[in-house]
Amino acid sequence: MSIGFGIWAHFRIGWGETSADGAVTIDPVYCLGLCSVAPAALVDGEPHGRVQAQHLIAAAEHKP
């Protein structure tokens, strides 16, 4: 399963959409400059490398 599909399925939102509670928005990006640790993502401005869907879901759900 792709990272995007795993996240879309979990939060039930697509690219450019925000969850009903406003806690999660999924935006595609062109480059984060993190090729050496790809795939990569930003969660609240914090870079995450070698991510999997489960990693991003956990990071998004454990926001303070």
Secondary structure, DSSP 8 states (H G I E B T S, - for coil): --HHHHHHHHHT--TTEE-TTSS-EE---S--S-GGG-S-EEETTEEE-S--HHHHHHHHHT--
